[in-house]
């Protein structure tokens, strides 16, 4: 609203501005929630890694590319399971298990190549998708880095 005269707003104008403010706040809140929902549908909150859904989508696309192109490089899938993780939760409490999962996610991510994808696939399972594997030794090298 614009007026060349300096004046106070009428009650009707105050109500209009208040309603516009509520509408803008609701729109912003809705956009933020939409982004949060999108994030939660593709990422694990605890580890901040992609989740199973994200990984399976990426895997489907990767398999299409490998099968449609005359690609000489292979795709490798690694499944990493933390042995006796249930015992960790039972003895030390789930809080400690969460710390171990977060740290494992960081360490696995740190040793992978930038083009590889790691996701939290289950409670104590991580999955790695490695692209451009030219020789068996390439994947063995990745496995050794993860294990160490």
N, C-alpha and C positions, 0 to 999 in steps of 0.2 A: 504494500500500500504506500502510496506517495501523496503528500499534500504539500503545497507551497506554504501553507500557514502552519505555524507551530501551535499544536493543540494537544489536548489529552485524548487518549483513545476512548471511544465509547465502550460500553459493556459488550455490545455485539462484536466490535472489533477485537476486544480482548479475548472473547470466546473463540473467535475465528483463529487468532494467532495461537491460542492454546491448542486448539484442535490440529492446526498445521504442525505444531511442535510434536504432538503425540503421534501424528501420522509419520513424520520423518523419523522419530525415534523407533517406531514399530518397524519401519522399512529397514533401517540399519540393523536392528536386532534380528530381523528375519534373514538378512544377508549373512550376518555373522553365524547364525545357527545353521544356515545352509552349508556354509564352508566347514563348520565343525562336523556336521553329519557326513559330508563328503570325506573329510579326513578320517573320521572314525570307521567309515566303511572300507577303507583301504589301508589303514595303518593300525598297528598294535600300540595301545596307549602306554603300556609298561616299558617296552623296549624302544619305541618310536621307529621300529622297522616296519617295512611293508608287511601286510598280513597274508593269510592264505589266499584270500580272494584276489588281491593284487598280484600275487605270485602266479596264480593259475591263469589270470588274464595275460600276463607277460609271457608265460610259457606257451600259451596258445598262439600268440603272435609270433613268438620265436620259432615254433615248430612250423608254422605256415611259411615263414621266410626260408627256413632250412629246406623244406620240401619243395618250394616253388623255384628256388634258385639253384643253379648248379654250383652249390657252395661246397668247396673242398674242405672246409673246416667243420668240426663237429661241435655239438652242444653237449655239455655235461651237467648232470644234476647230482648234487651231493646232499645227502640227508645226514644231519648231525643231531644226535640224541644225547642228552646228558644222562649218563648212567646213574642209576639209583637216586634220581632226583626226588622221588617220593620220600625216600629216607631223609633227605635233607630237610624237606618241609616238615616231616613228622618229628624229627629230633630238634631242629633249630627254629621252627615256626616259618610260616609262609613269608614273613617279612625278609628273612635271610634268603629264602629261595628267590624272591623278587630281586634282591641285590645281585645274586649270582646270574640270573637271567639277563639283567641289564648289562652287567659287566661282560658276560659272554657275547652279547650282541655287539658291544663296542669292539671287543677284541677280534671277533670274526670279521666285522666290517673293515677294521683297520688293515687287515692283511690281504684283503681281496683287491683285485684290479678294479679300476674305475668302471669298467663296462660290465662287471659281474653284478648279480643281484642276490642279496640275501634277504630272507623273510623269516618271520616267526610263523611256523606252520602249525604248531600245536603247543601244548602246555610246556613241554621241555624239548621241543623239536625246532630246529632251524633247517632251512633248505637254501642251498646256493645253486644258482644257475650261472654257469661259466660259458661264455661265448668264445668263439674263435680258438677252439682247441685244435691245434695242428698235429700234435703227437701225444701219445699216452703220457710221456714225461711231463707235458704241460699240466695235466690234471694232477699227476702225482706231486708235482711241485706245489700246487695250490693246497692239496691235502696236507702236505708236510708243514706248510706255513700255518694252516689252521690248527693242526695238532700241537705245534710248538707254542 
